[in-house]
């Protein structure tokens, strides 16, 4: 318990420091005095003089982007934590059931038909929900196999089909206007997130988080076999369906505003489990804090590491690949 409290304190402190650092650095650097004066004006109504340019940078440029990084990182980490607990596998990510592929196809369709940014986000959100709905319908109707295995196989098959549809649309897209926009979205970015986007995505992410929080005690029982969980009075089928719906809602809301940013939902829950243990009521909030801090750090690095912004999805892959290989090697030693 003492270790978990220390881990929470360090994670929250790191999140606060990263937020201040992200607000300060960039092409228009700000001092801590500027940030403190602006915070005092906005929170307490102080009359401290602040440069209009500094206020514009914080409130209209970096502020929404930082909030988006916190929201997306926390949502993907929470969804990954739920999926890994439900599938009893620490190497499962939120896109295992095809939500990222479905959201990508929806967004690509919106770009292909030259829709507005809002319509593209709504298409991505709807595409993710529809994809997971199809996967769950297929998996639930295949009774000859283990239900978890059926869901995973259905997700892989449908994800492959959706990927082929995306490739076809990229081939047919206008190479001068549509194709660059499609590629940019598929790489993931928080650069274009506006307050309106946050206002749309945040309620859906919260709606997915509430069931996970209310079911936090029963989620621990999904680590048991289905027969053992049923013997303890847990309606396994209904509980698994509720978890899938909640995690999918959070993932779709995040992907709709950020594009596809991989590895967050795979790495962060596993790292959180190593620090605070597998008990879901402690693991879920800690993974969300860790996920928010991780994506904020990656996004800050993405916009400051080079003159041209690097897509955060690329950086998460560069960080996640060696970590995954280490995890895979560790698992193999454990099996042997």
N, C-alpha and C positions, 0 to 999 in steps of 0.2 A: 504493500500500500504506500509506504514511504517513497519507494522508487517511482510509483505512478504519479504521486504528487509533485516530485521533483521534475519528472518529465513534462508534466502539464505546465509547470512554472517556466521552465526553459523554453518550451514551445511558444507560449504566449508572449514571453519577453522577446523571442526572436521575431515573432510576427509583428510586434509593435515597432521594433527597430527596423525591420525590413520595410514597413510601411513608410516610416519617416525617411529612410534612405531613398525609396522609390520616388517619393514626392520631391526630394531635393535634387536628384541627379537627372541629367538630360542635356539637350542642346542649349537650354536656358537654365543654368544651375541656380538653385535657391539656397540660401543659408538657413540655419536653424532659427535664427532670429526672425527671418521672414515668415517661416512656417509657424513659429510661436505667436507672432503678432496676428497673422491671419486666423489662427485657431481661436485666439482670444476675442477677435472681432466677431467671428461667426458664432461662437459658443456662449460668450458672456456679454456681447454687445459693447466691447471696449472700443475706444475711438483711436486706436493706434494707427498711425499712418502706414499704409501698405501700397506698394507699387501696383497700379492697375494691371500691368503686364503680369506680375507675379500672381495676382488673384485670378486672372484669366487662365494662366497655365495650370494652376492647381484645380480650379473649380470646373473648367471646361475641357481640359486636355488630359492631365495626369489623374485627376480624381476619379472620373468615370472608368478609366482604364484599370486603375488599381482596384476599384470595387469589383470590376468584372473579373479580374484575376483571382480575387478572394472568393467570389461566388463560384466561378467555374472550378477552381481547385478544390474547394470544399465539397461541391456537389459530386465531382468525379471520384473523390476519395471516399465519400459516403456510399456512393453506388458500388464502388469496388469492394468496400468492406462488406456490404450486404451480400453481393454476389459470391465472394469468397467464402463467407460463412454458410450461405445456402448450399453451394456446390461442394463444400468441405474440401476446398482446394485453394492453397495460397497463390497459385499461378493463374487464377482466373481474373479477367479484366471486365469492365463494364460493357465492352462491345462484344462479349462472347455470344450474345443472343441476337446480334445483327443490328443493334440500335444505331451504331455509328455509320454502318453501311446504308441503312435506310435513311438516316438524316442526310448523308452525303448525296444519295440519289435525289431526295426531295430538293435539296439546295441546287444541285446541278440542273434539275428540270426547271427551277425558277430562273436560273441564270440563262439557260438555253432559250427560254421563251421571253427573255428581256424584261423580267418583272422588277419591281422596286425592291429595295433592301428589306423592307418589312415583310413583303410577300415571300421573299427567299427564306427569311428566318422562319416564317410560319410553315412553309413547305418542308423545311428541314425538320422542324419539330413534329409535324404530322407524319413525315416519312419514317422517323425513328419509332414512333408509337405503332404505326401500321406494321412495320417490319417485325417488331417484337410480338405483336399480336398474332401475326402469321406463324412465327416460330413456335409460340406457345400453343396455338391451335394444332399444329402438326405434331408437336411433342406430346401433347395431352391425349391425342387420339391413337398413338402408337403404344399399345398396352403390352406388347410382347417383350419390351425391353425395360430396363431400369429407367424411371422417369427423368432422372438427372442426365443420364447418358443420352436419352432421346432428345432432351432440350438442347444439349451441346451439339449433337450431330445435326439437328435441324437448323441451329444457328449457323453452323459452318457451311452447310449446303446453301441456305438462303443468302448468306453473306457473299458466297462465291457468285451466285446468280446476280445479286445486286451490283457487285463489283464489275461483272461483265456489262451490265447495263450502263454503268458509269463510263466504262471505257468506250462503249459505242457512242455515247453522247459527246464525249471528248473528241472522238474521231469526226463527228458530224458538225461540231461547233465551229463558229467563225474563228480562225486562228489569230485574228488581229484584235478582237474585242472580247468574245466570249471565252475562248480557251485560256487566256491569261487570268481572267476572273475566276474561272473554275479551278485552275491550278492553285491560285492564291487561297481560295477558300478551303480546298482540300488539305493544304499545308497547315492551316490553322493560324489565327492572328487575333489579337485583341486591339489592334490599332484603330479600328473603325467603330468601336463600341460607343454608343451614345447613351445618355441617361434614359431615353425612351426604351432602349433595348433592355436595360437593367430592370426598368419598371415592368416589362413584359415577362422577362425570364424569372425574376426573383419569386413571384407568387407560385409559379409552377414548381420551382425547386423546393420551396417551403412546403408545398402540398405533398411532395414526395418524401420530405424529411419527417413530417409529423407521424405517419404510420410506422416508419422505422423506429422512431423514438418510443412510440407507444408499445411496440412489439419487442423492445430491446431485451426483455427477460426471456421471452419465448424463442428469440433468435438463437440463444445458446443451445436450445434443445435440437436445433437443426443440425448441429455437429454430430448428433447421434444417428444411428440408422433409423430408417422410417419406422420399422417395427417397434424399436425401443421408444421413439418419440410418441407413437400412438399409444403405447402402453402407459405412458405418463399423462395421457389425456390431451395430447396436442393434435388438432386437425391439420395434419401435415400438408395435405393438398391445398387447403384454403390459405394456410400460412405462407406456403411457397408462392401461391398466386399473388397474395398481397405484397410480398417482398419484391417479386418481379415487377409488378405495376409501379411501386414506389421508386425502386431503383431506376427503372426505365424512364419515368417522368423526370427525375433529376438529371439523368444523363442527356435526355433529349433537350431539356431546357438549356443545359450548358453547351452542348454541341451547336445548338441553333444560333448562338451569339458569338461563338469563338471558332467555329470550324472544328476539324478533327485534331485534337491535341492528345496524343497517345501517352501511354506509360504512367500517367498520374494515378489512374485507378488500379493499376497493377502494382506499382512500387510502394506507394504510400501506405496502403493498408498493411502490407507485409512489414514495412519498417515500424509502423505503429504497434503491430502485434509483438514485435521483438522488444519494444520498450515498455509497454503497459500490460501485455498479456492478452489472451484471447477473449476475456469476458466482454460481451458485446456492449454493455452499458458504459464501460470505461473506454472501450476501443473506438466506438463510433465518434464521440465528440473529439477525442484526441486525433483520430485520423483526419477529421475535417480541419482542425487547426493546422496540422502538419501539411495537409494538401494545399490549403490556402497559402501558407508560407512558402511552400515549394514552388508553386506556380507563379507567385509574385516575384520570387527570386529569379526564376527562369525568364519571366517576361521583362524584368528590369535589365537582366543581362542581354536579352535579345535586342533591346532598343538602344543599348549603350556600347556593346562590344565592338561594333563596326559602324562606319559611316552610313551603310545601308542596313536597314533593320533585318535581322535574321528571324525567320518564322520560329515561334516557340516550340512548335511540334518537332522541328529538326533538333533543337537543343535537348528536349526531353528524350528523344531517341538516342542521342549521343550519350546522355547520362544513363539512360535506362538499360541500354544494351550490355555494357560491362557488368552492371549490377545484376541483371538477369543471368548472365553467364556464371557469375559467382554463386548466385542462388541455385542454379541448376547443378553446378559442381558440388555444392554442399549437400543438396538433396541426394545426389548419386552416392556420395560417401555414406550418407545416413542409411540408404537402402542396402548398401553392401555390408 
